């Protein structure tokens, strides 16, 4: 298994200044945890160029980023989440390049992880939610252009609005697991949004009630059964760890155990289907985030690693169970 790593990752954050420290600390601590792990190959990313960004973004967004990067002060690219700072364009091209490097190395390695990645909120034209660009979209678009069959599993406290918008009509399986009450950021993720055109029946919004625990998350993971039926050649995973119970953005009540189970399931599916895995670290803004990333990596290596006392909330679990059952019963139309 490969991990895309550049020491510059230790200082990059596009988050709000108030959570910048905890955001970079997550990546630093993760690197410490992973340093002595067996069976990991570290891959140095290449820089992307502007053309690579144009694959999924409008030229107006790229111009905006270029301008903002040349300003001598820190400010916001949107209404107050995503920062700009002097020279940020270099960091953006490194993030995009990390995805392209992972795709290149996936010829040789079955499973690859990019700790600083998973910027799933940015749309074709706008930065959003700490995401100046959408690196996951670059992966999906590139794989599609090569004729690969792709399943996206996006697990994060927040619904991947940017990805849903860009790939809603595309023949690509999308399983989104996130915290949802209709008001929680980014407010998208309606259960009725099932895809259109080529993408009809392939978009699944598994919104978990706010505060859901490990047991509800396990129910949500039953959705991964659909990946088996879809038979992708690539599985792209956003494993955002901001659903951890200690997270500063308080949304879910998960432990690091949940991320290990996610990793194990993806490992098993990729082995069975002989599908390549490109995975991302996603969001995470609390003391439990680095261990959650590490747990996910353990799982992705096929190892059971449950470092915390699991959490339960039967009522919320029942809600998720019903939703997943409904999805599974109505999915057979469109997975061929
Ligand atoms: Zn998030």
Boltz pocket constraint, residues with backbone or C-beta under 6 A from the ligand:
constraints:
  - pocket:
      binder: B
      contacts: [[A, 156], [A, 157], [A, 158], [A, 240], [A, 242], [A, 283], [A, 284]]
      max_distance: 6.0
